[in-house]
Amino acid sequence: MLTLLAIITRMATYGHPDLHVDEAFYFAAGVEVAQGAVPFVDVWDRKPPGHFMLFAALAMISNCFVTYQIAATLFAAATAIAIYTIARRLVSPWQASLGGVIYLLSICLFHGQGGQSPIFYNLFMASAAAALLAASTALNRRRGQALVAAAMLLAGIAITIKTTAVFEAIWFGIFAALLQIRSSGLGAVSLRRIIGWIVLGALPTLLFAAWYAASGYWDEYWTAMVLSNLRKPVEQTGNLSRLAILVMMLLPLLAASSVAMVRIAGLEKGFFAGWLAAAVIGFLSVPAFYLHYTLPLLVPLCALTPVALGLPRLGATLLGTAAVTPALFYSFFDFADTRKAQAAMSVLLEAVERSEGDGPVLIYHGPPLLYTLSGTKFPTALAFPNHLHSAAERNVSHIDTLSEVRRLLALDPATIVDRKTAATNTQTAALVRSYARENCRVLASEPMMKGWDIEVVVHGDCKAPAPQ
């Protein structure tokens, strides 16, 4: 049932080429990695290497971008089933199923209708939580130890997909350690087990780090994983207003989970209290507060909220509100938007393909999926357009942004894709838009991005500037 619901709630988006610029880039980058590109070296972003590997694996199945949308549906359905499994420890089967249903509805409300990172790593965290709770009653048996080991490894994999999962992973490790100490005391056996679990949780990250060090790419890896996050400035505008909106949207789930926390006791109460706290810390650690940043919070909230049905009238009101709210603010069957985006992308793609010239395609500010659809290789490691046009992304990588744009323009690009909107990196915008204005002609202009309808312009048939 949950798998069918996942398909129904997302089927209108299948084939949409521009759901969100970041997830479209993830798949385009996955195609590059599948063809031999090295993350952080040939294609750059702050996402951990496991994220690149995940999308590369999907690209190996097919370089058609619908692949990641179908995979995201399966991951969302599996996460809902894991939520059901967790909730089943606390409530009846039909009540637990409501947790999975509300999750599948809510993720669409919070921009999870496509392939944002949490749609994938939420499955690993939810499965780890289910394994830990199952292990709590069998810790001294082989099955219990295997479940804890699996939970630590799953949490470790999640960290390699999105770094902020580390906070939940740490809590899972603490909870497992507390279970072990409560069961057997703090002796040599417990210490060996706890150390082993720490190693398992860190293992995926350690393996990636070791590979980069051995391959001579340590600086690129360290910059992407650590330094870039320290260099990027915190957004100064709109943060608090976005946070207030997110809290209002979450109110039914927050209220239901508060009621649920009062009604549960013992081991489960401690586990959920710590899990929610860790998820909130992860949410606050990147204080931009965009809608999809809320997606990791939905897993513990949706697993916990069915307990509120223990107070039938209040619980039914809260869960009913949580289930209905997504339908009020998100259109689950907007097939027209997908058709509109497909038509616009077809026009842009046709313009890119008929543009004449020997130079590369440069997508300065536009849908990065055009690289993949046109069969064009990334001309730069900074292929995610935000890295080129956003002031917040200036020089956060190991590559100087302005120097890289100058290098790209020196290649005499035959096609430049841009949007009719301001770019906050005024230095690169001035260079790119001057080149397009002086050397190219407009081949196509189509509105993209639902709700914004910002024109995407293909400047093509670019002629190399006259030598100075």
C-alpha positions in Angstrom: 0.0 0.0 0.0 2.8 2.4 0.9 4.7 1.7 -2.3 1.5 2.4 -4.3 0.9 5.6 -2.4 4.5 6.7 -3.1 3.9 6.2 -6.8 0.6 8.0 -6.8 1.9 11.1 -4.9 4.9 11.5 -7.2 3.8 10.2 -10.6 2.9 13.7 -11.9 6.6 14.7 -11.5 8.0 11.8 -13.6 9.8 13.3 -16.6 9.9 16.8 -15.1 13.4 18.0 -16.2 13.7 20.9 -13.8 12.1 20.0 -10.5 14.9 21.5 -8.5 18.2 22.8 -9.9 20.3 20.9 -7.3 18.9 17.4 -7.9 19.0 17.9 -11.6 22.7 18.7 -11.2 23.2 15.6 -8.9 22.0 13.4 -11.8 24.1 15.3 -14.4 27.1 14.9 -12.1 26.3 11.2 -11.6 26.5 10.8 -15.4 29.9 12.4 -15.4 31.2 10.3 -12.5 29.8 7.1 -14.2 32.0 8.1 -17.2 35.1 8.5 -15.1 35.0 11.9 -13.5 36.4 12.1 -10.0 34.2 13.9 -7.4 35.8 17.1 -6.1 38.4 17.0 -8.8 36.5 16.9 -12.1 33.1 17.9 -10.7 32.8 19.8 -7.5 30.2 20.2 -4.8 30.0 20.0 -1.0 28.0 16.8 -1.0 30.1 13.8 0.3 31.4 11.2 -2.1 28.7 8.7 -1.3 26.2 11.1 -2.7 28.1 11.2 -6.0 28.5 7.4 -6.0 24.7 7.0 -5.5 23.8 9.1 -8.5 26.6 7.5 -10.5 25.1 4.1 -9.8 21.7 5.4 -11.0 23.3 6.8 -14.1 24.9 3.4 -14.9 21.4 2.0 -15.0 20.4 4.6 -17.5 21.5 8.2 -18.3 17.8 9.1 -18.6 17.1 11.5 -15.7 13.7 9.8 -15.0 15.9 7.0 -13.5 16.7 9.1 -10.4 13.0 10.0 -10.0 11.9 6.4 -10.0 14.7 5.5 -7.6 13.6 8.3 -5.3 10.1 6.9 -5.3 11.4 3.5 -4.3 13.6 5.0 -1.5 10.6 7.1 -0.3 8.4 4.0 -0.2 11.1 2.0 1.6 11.5 4.8 4.2 7.8 4.8 4.8 7.9 1.1 5.4 10.8 1.6 7.9 8.7 4.2 9.6 5.9 1.8 9.9 8.2 -0.8 11.4 9.4 1.7 14.0 5.9 2.9 14.9 4.7 -0.7 15.1 6.6 -1.1 18.3 4.4 1.5 19.8 0.9 1.2 18.2 -1.3 -1.2 16.2 -0.6 -2.0 12.5 -3.2 0.4 11.1 -2.0 3.2 13.3 1.6 2.6 12.4 0.7 2.7 8.7 -0.6 6.2 9.2 3.0 7.2 10.0 4.2 6.0 6.7 1.2 7.6 4.9 1.8 11.0 6.5 5.5 10.8 5.6 4.8 10.2 1.9 2.4 13.1 1.8 4.5 15.4 3.8 7.8 15.0 1.9 6.0 16.4 -1.2 5.0 19.5 0.8 8.6 20.1 1.8 10.1 19.8 -1.7 10.8 16.1 -1.5 8.7 15.1 -4.5 11.9 14.5 -6.5 15.4 13.4 -5.5 16.6 15.7 -2.9 19.4 14.2 -0.8 17.3 13.3 2.3 14.9 11.3 0.2 17.8 8.8 -0.2 19.6 9.0 3.1 16.4 9.1 5.2 16.1 5.4 4.3 19.4 4.6 5.9 18.6 6.5 9.1 15.1 5.1 9.4 16.5 1.5 8.8 19.2 2.2 11.4 16.6 3.3 13.9 14.4 0.3 13.3 17.4 -2.0 13.7 18.5 -0.4 17.0 15.0 -0.7 18.5 14.8 -4.3 17.4 18.2 -5.0 19.0 17.3 -3.4 22.3 15.5 -6.6 23.4 18.1 -9.0 22.1 21.4 -7.2 22.8 23.3 -10.2 24.3 22.3 -12.5 21.5 24.0 -12.8 18.2 21.0 -11.3 16.4 21.0 -8.3 18.6 24.7 -7.6 18.0 24.2 -8.0 14.3 21.4 -5.5 14.3 23.5 -2.9 16.2 26.4 -3.4 13.8 24.0 -3.0 10.8 22.6 0.1 12.3 26.0 1.7 12.8 27.0 0.8 9.2 23.8 2.2 7.8 24.2 5.5 9.7 27.8 5.7 8.5 26.6 5.3 4.9 24.1 8.1 5.5 26.9 10.4 6.5 28.6 9.8 3.2 25.5 11.0 1.4 24.8 14.1 3.6 27.2 15.3 6.2 24.5 16.6 8.6 23.3 13.1 9.2 26.3 12.8 11.6 24.3 14.3 14.4 21.7 11.5 14.3 24.4 8.9 13.7 26.2 10.1 16.9 22.9 9.8 18.9 22.4 6.3 17.5 25.9 5.4 18.6 25.4 6.8 22.1 22.1 5.0 22.4 23.7 1.7 21.4 26.5 2.2 23.9 24.0 3.0 26.7 22.1 -0.2 25.8 25.3 -2.2 26.0 26.4 -0.7 29.3 23.0 -1.2 30.9 23.0 -4.8 29.7 26.5 -5.9 30.6 28.2 -3.1 32.5 31.3 -1.1 31.4 33.7 -4.0 31.1 36.2 -5.2 28.5 33.5 -6.9 26.4 31.3 -3.7 26.3 34.3 -1.5 25.4 35.3 -3.8 22.6 31.8 -3.8 21.2 31.4 0.0 21.5 34.7 0.6 19.8 33.8 -1.8 17.1 30.5 0.1 16.5 32.3 3.4 16.3 34.7 1.9 13.7 31.7 0.6 11.7 30.0 4.0 11.8 33.1 5.8 10.7 34.2 3.1 8.2 32.5 4.4 5.0 33.9 7.9 5.5 37.3 6.6 6.4 37.4 4.5 3.2 36.6 7.4 1.0 39.1 9.6 2.8 41.8 6.9 2.4 41.1 6.6 -1.3 41.4 10.4 -1.8 44.7 10.5 0.2 46.2 7.5 -1.7 45.1 9.0 -5.1 46.8 12.4 -4.4 43.5 14.3 -4.1 43.5 14.9 -0.3 43.4 18.7 -0.6 40.4 18.6 -2.9 38.6 16.2 -0.5 39.5 18.2 2.6 38.4 21.4 1.0 35.0 20.0 -0.1 34.3 18.2 3.2 35.5 20.8 5.7 37.0 24.1 4.4 34.2 24.9 2.0 31.6 24.6 4.7 33.7 27.0 6.9 34.2 29.5 4.0 30.6 29.7 2.9 28.9 32.7 4.6 25.7 32.3 6.4 22.8 33.8 4.5 21.8 37.1 6.0 18.3 37.6 4.5 15.1 35.7 4.9 16.4 33.1 7.4 14.1 33.8 10.3 11.0 34.3 8.1 11.7 30.9 6.3 12.2 29.3 9.7 8.9 30.7 11.0 7.1 29.4 7.9 8.6 25.9 8.3 7.6 25.8 12.0 4.0 26.7 11.0 3.9 24.0 8.3 5.2 21.5 10.9 2.8 22.4 13.6 0.4 19.5 13.3 3.3 17.0 13.4 5.0 18.9 16.2 1.8 18.9 18.2 1.1 15.2 17.6 4.7 14.2 18.5 4.5 16.3 21.7 1.4 14.4 22.7 3.1 11.1 21.8 6.1 11.9 23.9 3.9 12.3 26.9 2.3 9.0 26.3 5.3 6.8 25.8 7.8 5.7 28.5 11.0 3.8 29.1 13.5 3.0 26.5 11.4 4.3 23.5 10.9 7.6 25.2 14.6 8.2 25.6 15.4 7.0 22.1 12.9 9.3 20.5 13.9 12.3 22.7 17.5 11.9 21.6 16.7 11.3 18.0 14.5 14.3 17.7 17.1 16.5 19.4 19.8 15.2 17.1 17.6 15.8 14.0 16.9 19.4 15.2 20.6 20.0 15.7 21.3 18.8 12.2 18.5 21.1 10.9 19.9 24.1 12.7 23.5 23.4 11.7 22.8 24.8 8.2 20.7 27.8 9.0 19.4 28.6 5.6 16.0 26.9 6.4 14.9 26.0 2.9 11.9 23.6 2.7 13.9 20.5 1.8 16.1 21.0 4.9 13.1 19.9 6.9 12.9 16.4 5.3 15.2 14.6 7.9 12.9 15.8 10.7 10.0 14.0 9.1 11.3 10.5 9.8 11.3 10.6 13.7 8.2 12.8 13.7 6.1 10.5 11.5 7.3 7.4 13.4 6.2 9.0 16.6 3.0 10.8 15.9 0.7 7.7 15.6 1.1 7.3 19.3 -1.1 10.4 19.7 -4.1 8.3 18.6 -4.0 7.0 22.2 -6.1 10.1 22.8 -8.7 9.3 20.1 -10.3 12.7 19.5 -7.2 14.8 19.9 -5.0 12.4 18.1 -7.3 12.0 15.1 -7.6 15.7 14.8 -3.8 16.2 14.8 -3.0 13.4 12.5 -5.9 14.3 10.2 -4.6 17.8 10.0 -1.1 16.6 9.3 -2.4 14.4 6.5 -4.6 17.0 4.9 -2.1 19.9 5.1 0.0 18.7 2.2 -3.0 18.5 -0.1 -3.9 22.1 0.7 -0.5 23.5 -0.3 0.9 21.1 -2.8 -0.6 19.9 -6.1 -0.1 16.1 -6.3 -1.5 15.8 -9.8 0.0 18.8 -11.6 0.8 17.0 -14.8 0.4 20.3 -16.7 3.5 21.7 -15.0 5.6 18.7 -16.1 4.4 19.0 -19.7 5.1 22.7 -19.6 8.7 22.1 -18.3 9.3 19.4 -20.8 8.2 21.7 -23.7 10.4 24.5 -22.5 13.4 22.2 -22.0 12.9 20.8 -25.5 13.1 24.3 -27.0 16.2 25.1 -25.0 17.8 21.7 -25.9 17.1 22.2 -29.6 18.7 25.6 -29.4 21.8 24.3 -27.7 22.1 21.5 -30.3 21.8 23.8 -33.3 24.1 26.4 -32.0 27.2 26.6 -34.3 30.8 26.9 -33.1 33.6 24.7 -31.9 33.7 26.0 -28.3 32.1 24.3 -25.3 28.6 24.8 -23.8 28.7 26.9 -20.7 25.6 26.9 -18.4 26.2 29.9 -16.3 22.8 30.3 -14.8 20.3 27.7 -16.0 19.3 24.0 -15.8 22.5 21.9 -15.6 20.6 18.9 -17.0 21.1 20.5 -20.4 24.7 19.2 -20.3 23.4 15.6 -20.1 20.5 16.0 -22.5 22.8 17.5 -25.2 25.5 14.9 -24.6 28.0 17.7 -23.6 30.7 17.2 -21.0 31.1 19.6 -18.1 33.6 22.3 -19.2 34.5 23.0 -15.6 34.5 21.3 -12.2 32.2 24.2 -11.1 29.4 22.9 -13.3 26.7 23.6 -10.7 25.6 27.0 -11.8 25.4 28.4 -8.3 29.1 28.0 -8.0 29.6 30.4 -10.8 26.8 33.0 -10.3 26.2 33.1 -6.6 28.3 35.4 -4.3 27.8 33.0 -1.5 29.7 30.4 -3.4 32.5 32.6 -4.5 35.9 30.9 -3.8 34.5 28.3 -1.4 36.1 25.5 -3.4 39.7 24.9 -4.2 39.2 26.8 -7.5 39.2 30.6 -7.7 35.8 31.4 -9.2 36.7 34.5 -11.1 39.8 32.9 -12.6 37.8 29.9 -13.6 35.2 32.0 -15.4 38.0 33.8 -17.2 39.5 30.5 -18.2 36.1 29.3 -19.5 35.6 32.4 -21.6 39.1 32.0 -23.0 37.9 28.7 -24.5 35.5 30.8 -26.7 32.3 29.0 -25.7 29.9 28.5 -28.6 26.8 28.5 -26.4 26.0 30.2 -23.1 22.9 29.4 -21.1 21.8 32.1 -18.6 18.7 33.3 -16.8 17.1 36.7 -17.0 17.6 37.5 -13.4 20.3 39.2 -11.2 23.4 37.2 -10.3 24.9 38.0 -6.9 28.4 37.3 -8.1 28.6 40.6 -10.1 32.2 40.0 -11.2 31.5 36.8 -13.1 28.1 38.0 -14.3 29.7 41.1 -15.9 32.2 38.9 -17.8 29.8 36.2 -19.0 27.0 38.6 -19.9 29.3 40.9 -21.7 30.7 38.0 -23.7 27.2 36.8 -24.6 26.0 40.2 -25.6 29.0 41.0 -27.8 29.7 37.6 -29.4 26.4 35.6 -29.4 22.8 35.8 -30.5 19.7 34.7 -28.7 18.5 31.4 -30.0 15.8 30.6 -27.5 14.2 32.0 -24.3 11.8 30.0 -22.2 10.3 30.4 -18.7 11.4 27.7 -16.2 11.0 27.2 -12.5 7.4 26.8 -11.3 6.1 29.8 -9.5 8.9 32.0 -10.7 8.8 31.7 -14.5 12.3 33.1 -14.9 13.3 33.1 -18.5 16.2 30.8 -19.4 18.1 32.2 -22.4 20.3 30.3 -24.8 22.9 32.5 -26.4 24.3 30.6 -29.3 26.3 30.8 -32.5 29.0 32.6 -30.5 31.9 34.0 -32.4 35.3 34.1 -30.9 36.2 37.6 -29.8 38.7 39.5 -32.0 42.2 39.4 -30.6 43.0 42.3 -28.5 
